[in-house]
Amino acid sequence: MLIASWAIAAGPVPADDPPERLVEGTILTISPITGDLMLSQDEGSVVVIYGIDPAALQELVAGDRVTIRLGANSEVRAVARNDL
């Protein structure tokens, strides 16, 4: 079980790659008030990400597939629903 957004972006970044990372998964729980969500990734990992701008989570619910873009400092830059 993985319980920190910074762990997703850990590891070396090649010099020619942009410093952003993508995290994809299905929302297990979400709190648009506090800006927290728990994702289940396809690999079986569970990721909890804290402090997301609540406005970015308003249209999302548990069960939605999402892609989260993390910046160089593991800050959440964007949250987008993956439509099937």
C-alpha positions as CSV (number, residue, x, y, z in Angstrom):
1,M,0.0,0.0,0.0
2,L,1.4,3.4,-1.0
3,I,0.2,6.3,1.0
4,A,1.9,9.5,-0.3
5,S,1.8,11.4,-3.5
6,W,5.5,12.2,-3.3
7,A,6.3,8.5,-3.6
8,I,4.8,8.3,-7.1
9,A,7.2,10.9,-8.4
10,A,10.2,9.6,-6.6
11,G,13.1,8.3,-8.6
12,P,15.5,9.8,-11.1
13,V,14.1,11.9,-14.0
14,P,16.1,11.8,-17.2
15,A,17.3,15.2,-18.2
16,D,15.4,15.3,-21.5
17,D,12.0,14.3,-19.8
18,P,9.7,17.0,-18.5
19,P,9.5,17.1,-14.7
20,E,5.8,16.2,-14.6
21,R,4.5,12.7,-13.8
22,L,1.1,11.2,-14.5
23,V,-0.8,9.0,-12.0
24,E,-3.8,7.1,-13.2
25,G,-6.4,5.1,-11.3
26,T,-10.0,4.7,-10.1
27,I,-11.2,6.9,-7.3
28,L,-12.0,4.8,-4.2
29,T,-12.8,7.7,-1.9
30,I,-12.9,11.4,-2.4
31,S,-13.4,14.5,-0.3
32,P,-14.0,17.6,-2.4
33,I,-14.1,19.6,0.9
34,T,-10.6,18.8,2.0
35,G,-9.1,18.0,-1.4
36,D,-8.2,14.4,-0.6
37,L,-8.7,11.3,-2.7
38,M,-7.7,7.6,-2.7
39,L,-6.9,6.0,-6.0
40,S,-6.7,2.3,-6.9
41,Q,-4.1,1.9,-9.7
42,D,-4.1,-0.9,-12.3
43,E,-0.9,-2.4,-10.8
44,G,-2.8,-3.0,-7.5
45,S,-1.3,0.0,-5.6
46,V,-3.5,2.3,-3.5
47,V,-2.5,6.0,-3.6
48,V,-3.7,8.7,-1.3
49,I,-3.2,12.2,-2.5
50,Y,-3.8,15.2,-0.1
51,G,-4.3,18.9,-0.6
52,I,-5.8,19.0,-4.1
53,D,-7.6,22.2,-5.0
54,P,-11.2,21.3,-4.1
55,A,-12.5,23.1,-7.2
56,A,-10.6,20.4,-9.3
57,L,-12.6,17.6,-7.6
58,Q,-16.2,19.1,-7.8
59,E,-17.3,17.0,-10.8
60,L,-15.7,13.7,-9.7
61,V,-17.2,10.8,-7.7
62,A,-16.0,7.5,-6.4
63,G,-15.6,5.0,-9.3
64,D,-14.4,7.6,-11.8
65,R,-11.1,6.8,-13.7
66,V,-8.8,9.8,-13.5
67,T,-5.4,11.0,-14.5
68,I,-3.5,13.3,-12.1
69,R,-0.6,15.4,-13.3
70,L,2.0,15.9,-10.7
71,G,4.6,18.7,-11.1
72,A,8.3,18.6,-10.3
73,N,7.7,19.0,-6.5
74,S,4.8,16.4,-6.6
75,E,2.3,19.2,-6.4
76,V,-1.0,18.4,-8.2
77,R,-1.2,20.4,-11.3
78,A,-4.4,18.9,-12.9
79,V,-7.0,16.3,-12.3
80,A,-8.9,15.0,-15.4
81,R,-11.6,12.4,-15.7
82,N,-10.8,9.6,-18.2
83,D,-14.0,9.0,-20.2
84,L,-14.6,5.5,-21.4
